[in-house]
Amino acid sequence: MICTIQTFAQQRYDIVISEIMANPSSSPGLPEAKYIELHNASSTAFNLRNCTISDNSSTAKINTDFMLQPDSFIVISPSSGKTLLSTIANVISVTNFPALRINGDMLILRSASAELIHAVGYERSWYGNEVKADKGWSLEMIDAKNPCSGKSNWKASIDSKGGTPGLRNSIAGNNPDTDSPAILRVFTTDSLHVSISFSEPVDSTISSNINNYQLDGNTIVKAEPQAPLFNTVLLTLLNKLSPQKTYSLTVKNITDCRQNLTATGTANLALTTIAGTNDIIINEVLFNAPDDGAEYVELYNHSPNAINIKELFIATRNSAGNLNALKRLSEEDMIFFPGAYKVLSGDIEAVKKNYIIKDENALLQVASMPALPNSSGDIVVLNVQGDIIDELVYAEDWHFPLISNYGGVALERIDNKVLTQNKNNWHSAAASAGHGTPGYQNSQLMPAATVKGDIKIDPPVFSPDGDGYNDFLVINYAFPSPGYICNITVFDGAGRAVKYIVRNGLCGISGFFKWDGLDEKNQRLGMGIYVVLVEVYNLQGKTKKFKQAVTLARKFN
């Protein structure tokens, strides 16, 4: 006899994988044996001979006749577990039993003719209980009539023994799928193919209809839902996509396996390239997190190219200066569009709790995120070839000196066009912005003015009160050639020098210095009119002086 589940379209989900014991060690009441439970969710009996269960590395074949009756269960185990489990359940032992990795695995049940019956890509997070996920408890399906909704239909067993092999699941109940499939990610695998990832498996017949997709400026010639989970569809295009161009994809009429219809949705896509130096820049850093918060690093795509986030890495350096704690940003292909932000943190939920979030798509959970010391540290961003794209060696004293507590205050980049390591290009985030702007424009952003062979001082009135509006004075410079040296001094209304912003500072061809309204002792200066004197000279004897009055304003308490 052969496994009678033979018609792919009609009989998928007749038999489902309903329970998984990945780590039986120290179970409160079950034998220490891995197992997979199958449940006949149909009204027909099936012979399981020649059916297979596989993961990504091995395939186990059922070599015995066994009629699985409607609404009944069978336990599949490795040969070593049959004796232990046979005392509590009907067991079929197989060779090449799947590994059942503790942190997650892909399990696939196929008929004797290799047709897909059910697939489960479980993850550790599905347990919803870290103690039970660690060891000794099984993962159970809630509703066998809802076999393709993933995490929402699985939880850790609540049976006192740690699982229910061969019996109705301890958490069994009515858990209908009423959610429509949503687009999670769109990615260009190459110039002629686009991959769409959905939040749950989609109907393979409907999702293969090319009329359900529209890409501006192009024609879709094929749509292929990807087995075994069918939560991804691969589109083939008639014409190649152009580099450095963003396209809009429209998706409509897609349903899941319970016929929930998705609303028409759109997503942007672009061809990705490998990031080069300064294509991706470090834009904001929170290294001293609040007590209930988490550190984060914000990246900004400063280039005209789309970058695959999967091909980016973050690291720190150890005391010897060697790269340390190297971490890939994502295990999934993901487009980082030009002009977009990505906020990296080991605990995104803690970031969301403490800061205003304007775009949740900018947040990226990074497991084992490198730790950022409070006093000083080094952040390195690398591409997939190991080249350093950007690097920041920060220090706590870069913060505005009058801030009494740096906890929860992010350092923000002032100008995207100025080198990352320029200390003057960083400032504490404004209090009015919640001391951080993860995922959107910095509160202290002030692009350098376009100046040709001159000095420009802005704004004429500034108020260093941390509200994110004119919090500091910027002295922009631009020279026709390198090699200029400058002195910048601030005088009060009585003509006394109160602040030496820079002395004999070597200037580049263009750049800026800033003043935060403090004197030489980092004391707050009073309101009033001050004069900024800029003296410029080079080794060829060329000299020039610039003088401008500015107003330092403060709020009345």
N, C-alpha and C positions, 0 to 999 in steps of 0.2 A: 504494500500500500504506500501511497505517497501523501504528503501534506496536501489536503484538498483545497487550501486557500490558493486559488490560481488566477482569478480575475483581478488584475491590478486596480482598476478604477472602482469596481463594485465592492471589493472586500477588504480594502485597507481599513484598519482599525477594528476589524472583527475580533482579533486577539491583540491585547495590549500588554506592554511591560508595565506592571502595576506596583512593584516593590523592588528596591535595590538595597542590598546590604554590602557596602563597600569596605567597611572596617569593623569586623565583628569583635575585635579585641576588647576585653573587659565588658562584654555585654551583660546587662543585669540579669538576664535569664535565658539567653539563647546560646547554642553551641558556637564556638569560635570558627565559623565557616562562612565564607562568602556565598551569596546566592542572588539569583534573579527570579522574581515571581512573574508568571504569565497569567492573565485573566481572560477568559473567553467572554467578551462583552456582547456577543451576538446570541441569536436564538438557534444556532446550528452547531452540531458537534463536529470537530475537526480532528483528523489524525495528524499528529505532529511529526511523524517520521520524515526525515530529510529537511525539515525546517532548520534554519541556521540563526545563530545569534552571534554578532560580531562587534568588535570595536575597531579602532584604527590600526591595531597591530595583530589581531588574531581572529579566527572564525571557528566557532564551535558548532558541530553538526549533531542533530538528534538522530541517533541510529537505531532507535527502538520504536515499535508501534505504541502509541498512546493516544486514546480518544479523549480529547478535552471537551467535556460537556458544557452546555450553555451555563453561564454564570458560575463557572467553577474555576479552580486555580491549580497550578502546578509549579513546583519549585525546580529551577535548574541550578545545578551546582557543579563544581569540579569534582573529580572522582574522590579526592581526599575528603570532601565534605558530605558524601552521601550517607555514610554510616551515622555520622553525628546528627544529620538533619532528618533521617528517615523515621526517627522515633516521634517526630512531631508533625510531619507533613509528607505528602506524596512527593517523591523526588526523582528527577531524571538526571543522571550524572553524564557529563560530556568531557571530552578532551579539548584542549585549546580554549578553555574557559576565559572569557574576557578579563582583563586586568582589574577592572572596577577601581580606577584610581580614586583616591580619597577626595581630591580637590575637584574632580569632575572628569567625565568621559562621555564618549558618543557610543550609544548602544543601538544596534540595528537588528530588527527581527525581519527575516525574509522567508518566503514560502519555498517549497522544494524547487520551484521553477525560477527562483531568485527574484520574485516580485516583492517589492517593499510592503510590509504589513504595518510596522510601527517603528518609529525611531525616537529616542530620547537623548538629548544632549544635556545631561544634568550638570549642575555646578554645586560647589560647596554652599553657596549662599541660599540654595533652595531649602536647606534644612530650616532656616529661620531660627536656629538655636545653635550657637557656637559650641556649647558643651556637648550636645548630641552629635554635632557634625564631627567632633574630634574622634570619637570612637564609641562603638557598642550599640548604636541605634541605626535602624534602617530608615530609608527615605521612602515614603508611601504616596501613591496617587490618591487624590481625593475623590474624583468623579471619573469613572471609566467611560462615561458618555461624552466626556470633554477631553479627548486624548491628545490634542495638539496645541494646547494653550501654554505649555511650558511651566515656568516657575509658579504661576498663580494657581496651579492645580497640584502642587506637590508640597509636602511638609515632612518634618521628622515624625516618626511614629510616637504615639502617646501611650502605647501599650506598656504595661509595667515590665514586661520581659525584654523590651527593646525593639520588638518587631512582631509581625503577624504572618510568618511564612505559611502559605497554603490556606490561609483564612481570610475572611473579609477584613480589609484594612481598618485599623483603629480610628482613622480620621475620615473614613468613607462617608460621603454625603453628597447632597445636591450642590453642584458648583458649576452652573451653566456658564458658557462663554458668551458674554454679551458685548464684548469689546471688538471694535473693528480693527483690522490690521493698519498700523501706521508706518510711515516711512521713517526708518531710523537713520540710514546712511545711503548716500549715493556716491559711487566711486568709479573712476575711469581706469579699467585694468590695462587698456592700451588705447590707441587712437580710434579703434573701431568697435570697442566693447565698453558697455556701461553695466555695472553691477548695482542692483537695488536691494538693500537689506530691509526687511519688514520686522515689526515687533513680534510677529507670530507667523506660523506656517500659513501659506495662502493656497487657495484652490488651484491645483496644477493645470486644470483645463482652462479656467478663466484667465489665469495669469500668463498663459502662453499665447493669448490673443494680442497681436501687435497693435490692434486698434485701440487698446487700452492705454497706450503710451504715445506721447508726442514730444519731440525734441526740436526746439526752434532751429531752423536752418538745416535740418537733416531728415533722413528717412530711416525708420526702424524696419529692418527686414526679418528679424527673428527675435522671439522672446522665449527663453528657456528657463523654467523653474528648476532650481538646483536641488537634487536629492542629497541626503535623505530627509532633511527637515523641511525643505520647500519654503524656507523663510527668506530665500534669496532668489532673485530673477536676473538672468544675464541677457542683456540686450545686445544685438548685433546691428551695427549701423551701415548704411549704404556708403556714406562719405566719411573720410577721416576728419577727426576733430582738429582744430587749429590750436597751436600753443598760445599761451597768454591771452586766452579768450574764455569768458565765462558764458555758459549755456544754461538755459532753463528747461527742465524736464517736467512734464505734466503727467500725472498718473491718475487713472479713474477706473471705476467699476470693478475693483479688485475685492474679492471676498476671501474669508478664511474657510476652514473646513466645516464650520457651522453656519456658513453663508451670511456672516455679518459683513455688510458692505462698507468699504472704506469711502470716506468723502474724497472728492477730487482734491489732489494735493500737488504742490509744485516743490521742486528742489533744484538748487544750483549745482553745476558740475563743471569741471575743468581738467585738462590734462595736467598731471603733476610732473615736477622735475626735482632733481636732487638739490637741496639747499646749498648755496655757496656762502662765502664769508659775508656776514652782516645782512644776509637775506632775512634771517630771523634774528631779532634783537631782544635782549632782556629789557623789559619796559617798566617793571614794577616788582618790588621785592618786599615781602613781609617776613622778616627773620626773627622778630620778637613777637610771637603770637599772644593774644589775650589768654587768660587762664582757661577759658572754655573754648578756645579757638584752635586754629591750625595754621602753620606756615604756608605760604604760597609764593610761587614765582609766576609772573605774567610775561608771556612772550607776545611779540608783535611781528606780523609778517610785513616787513619793510620793502619787499621786492615786488616786481610785477608778475611773479610766478606763483602758481599754486604748488604747495608742498604737501607730500604725504606725511602725516604726523607719525605714522608707523616707522618712518625712516629718520626720526629724530631721537636723540638721547640727551639726558641731563646727567651731570656728574658734579662732584666737588673735588677738591685736592687735599691730600694728606699733608702732614708736616714736612715731608720731603719734597713736596711739589708735584707728586705723581697723582694721576687721576684716581679717584676713589668713588665707590658707591655708584658706578655707572648703571643707569636705568633707562630702558626703552620707554618712550612716552605712551605708546599704545600697542596692543597686540592686534588691533583691527586697522585695516586701511581706512584712512580718514583724511579728507581734504582740508588743508589750512589755506584759506583764500587770501589773496593780497589785501592788505588793509584790515585784516581780522586779528582778533586777540585770542589767546588761549591761556587759561589760568590753571597751573599745575599744583596739585596739592594731594597729600596723602589722606586728607579727610575733607572732601568737598562740602559735606553737610555742615561741618563746623565753620567753614568759610561762609556759607550761606546764612548761618545763624548770626554772624557778626557784622556783615557788610551788605550794602545795597547791591543786589544782583539785577542787572538790566537784561542780560542775555544768558540763560542757563546753558545754551549750546556752547558758550565759551568756556565752560568749566570742564576740567578733565581730571578724573580720579587717577592718580598714579600710585599703584601699590609699591610699598617700600621706597617712598620718596626720600631722596637724600636729605639728611638733617642739616639745618642752617644755624650755625652758632650765633649767639646774640651779639657778642663783642665785635667780631669780624669773621669773614668767611669768603669763600671762592665758589662761584657758580659758573659751570661750563656747559655750553650747549654744543652738541656735535651732530654731524650728519651720519648717514649709514656707512660711509666710507671711512669714518673715524676722524674726519677733518673738523677742527674747531670752527664753529660758525660765529659764536660770540662768547665773551667771558667777562665776568664782573668780579672784581675783588672789592668787596664793600667793607665799611666800618661803621660802627654805631655812632661815632662822632660826626658822621655826615648829616645826621638829623639836625633840625633847627635847635640851637642850643637852649632856648628858653622853654622847650617842652619838658615838663617835670617827670613824665613817665613815658618811655618809648614803647611800652607794651601795647600791642595792637595798632601801632602806627606804621604804615608802609612807607618805603622810600619810592618816590616816583621819578621817572626820567622827565627832564624838562623839554628836550629837543631831540627828535628822532634822528636828526642829521648829524648830531655831534657825537663823537666817539664815546662808547660806553664807559670807558675807564676815567673819563674826566669828572673829577669830584664835583666841580661846579655845575655839572649837568644833572644833579640829583637834589631833591628837596623832599622834606616830609610832606605827606599827603595832607590836604586841608581838613581841618576839623569839621567844616561844613559839609564835606563829602563823606563823613563817617570815618576819616583817617585812612581810607583806602578806596580804590576804584577798580576792583578786580573785574576784568572783562569789558571795560569801556574806557573812553578817553580820560587821561590823567587829569586830576584837578589842577595840577601845576603845569600843564602843557603850555609852553610859550615858544613857538618856533622862532628861530633866529630871523631877524629882519634882513631884508636884502639891502646890503650896504656895499658900495663900491668905492674903495680907497678912502674910507671915512669912518667916523665914530658916530654911533647913534645910541642915545640913552632913552630907555622906555621903562615904565610909563612916567610921565611928568609928575604924577601923583601916585604914590604907592602906600599900602597900609599892611604892614607885616603882622596880621592878626590871625592868620591861619584859616581864613574863610574861603580860600581858593581863588580870590579875586585880587589881582595885583599884590600878591604877598611879598614880592621882592622886586628890586630894581635890576634891570639887565643892561649891561654895557656891551653892545655889539660892536665888533670891529671887522674891517676888511681892508687888506693891504694889497698893493700890486705885485708884491714879491715876498718871499719868506725872509726871516732874519730880523724882524722888528722886535724891539723890547719896549715895554711900557711900565709906567708907574701910575697907579690910580689911587687918588687920595680924596677923602671926603672932609669938607670943612663945615663947621656950624656957622650960624649967623654972625658970630663975633670974629670969624676968621681963624678959629682954632682947628687944627687937624684932629679929627675925632676917630677916623678909621682909615687904615691903609689897606685897601682891598687887595692890591698886589704891589710888590716892589721888585723892580728889575725882572719882570716876568717875560719870558720868551713867548712871543705870539706866533701862531700859525698864520696862514694867509687869511683865514677868517675864523671867527669864534666869538666867545662872549665871556664875560665875568658877571657875577651877581653880588648884590648887597642886600642883606636881610634886615637892615635898620639897627644893627648892634654896633657898639663901639669896640675899641681894642681889647677891652676886658670882658667882652660878651655881655655887656649890660645894655638894657633897652634905652635907646635915645628918645628924647621927648619929641613931641610934635613940632613942626616948624619947617623952615626953608633951609636946605643944605645945598652946598655947591660941590659938584663932582668935577675934579680936575684930572684930566688924562694927559700924560706926557708920553710922547712916542719918539723913539730915535732908533737909528740902526748904526752899524759899524762903519758905514760910509759917511757918517756925519749928518745925515738928514734928520731933522727934528721937527716936531710939530706939537702944539698944545691945543687941547679941546677943553672947554669949560662950560658947564651947564648947571643951572639951578633946578632943583627938584624939591617936591614937597613930601614930607613924611607925615602921613595922617594916621590917627588912631581913633578907635571907637571910644565913646564915652561910656563909662560903666554906670 
